[in-house]
Structure formats: structure tokens, C-alpha cells
């Protein structure tokens, strides 16, 4: 991958992050939308120039150096945190809340519009997340995520343990009758081959959820909703049944 291609991929990613379109870029640069599309096309006979990249960088709120840094970091993003980093997050509920907001692509203003945090309080926690390398706090209090698209919390780690202990009952203690709510439980007896097929389907569903999450990032905050999806499967028999098993 050439450096120009890497910069273009970073620009495309930032356009999506900021909910901006090629039409917005065209208006900012006083060009036609078709011209912008040709610039971003890998097969274009008129490849984009550094001067245009600088203009688009400024339109996105970056200097060329900052955009280049974004591009260089895109191949070295975190897929997980360490157990120690996760433990530090769960040690402070407000820090964890701000971290979850940041992971879901909220800005500082987004966080303050929803939660009762002053700007100094919010910045304090964002700086802590910067120290933990989860984010980088850029000029203008812009938040750059340092995580990959397939980032996940550690299996059995402090974050998942926290949500299992603190959030599970809260999540399940609902009527599940609203338009965006659904609760389905089923039980049966499966062979090992059938279990493997079902596990594969669950992996596909998890990937689909991640894709839809990525697609939704460009929408304004008020059009996005916090959605919890619980997938759980294990060998199980109700205790009220198993107590009658023969010894």
C-alpha cells in the first residue's frame, strides 16, 4: 500500500467518522462531486495531489502531519487492553462510563450533553484514557480512538466480569416489550456437531452486529441508541430438574 493510498483510506475513514460526504468535500473545495469521486478512485487517471490532500485535511480539522500520523497508526491499533488497564477502568465508574462513550465514538460535547460532567471533569477522564492508550486526545479536545475495528474486552477479564456482576441483572430486569426490545429463550438437546453449527451462527451474528455498529457511527448521536445484545449458550439443566437425577 502506497503512502498516498494510506492517506486516502484515512481520509475516507475520517469522513465516515464525522458524517461528511463527498458532496461536503466538493462544496468545501469548490469542485464538483464527480471530481472528488475521481480523486478518491484507485483507477483514476488524475490521481489526487498533495495540495488537495492538505485542503481536505484542513476541512476535516487535521494538519497534514496529524493526518499522516493517523494513517501510520491505523495499522497499529489495539485489539484488546491488558488486564491491568481494564482493572483500572472498572476501578472508577465515571472513567468506565467515559471510556464506553469514547469507544462508541462520542465527542466531548456529546458526553457532556448527556451526562452531568463539567468540562474539566470530562477532560480529566479523557486524559486518563489517553494515558491508558485507549484514545489520543488531540488539539481542540478531539478524541482519536486507538483501537481496531475488531477491538474487544478480554474474555473473562475485569470489564466482562464487571458487567456480568453489575450489569447482567439490570439488563435482564426489563419487560422486553418496547419496539427495540426482544427477548427470546429456547432450550433443546443438540449433538456436538449441531452445537458447532450454532456457535458458527453466533459468530456470524456478532460480526454482523459489529458491521451495523460501524455503519451507524456516521449518524448523529440523537439517532443512535445504546443497544445491548446478549448471546449466551452452554450445557444447562435447571437446578430444579437436576436435583432429581439419580446419583
Secondary structure by P-SEA (a helix, b strand, c coil): ccaaaaaaaaaaaaaaaacccaaaaaaaacccaaaaaaaacccccccccaaaaaaaaaaacccaaaaaaaaaacccccccccaaaaaaaaccaaaaaaaaaaaacccaaaaaacccccaaaaaaaaaaaaaaccbbbccccbbbbccccccccccccaaaaaaaacccccccccccccccbbbbbbbbbbcaaaaaaaaaaaaaaaaaaaaaaaaacccccccccbbbbbbbbcccccaaaaaaccc
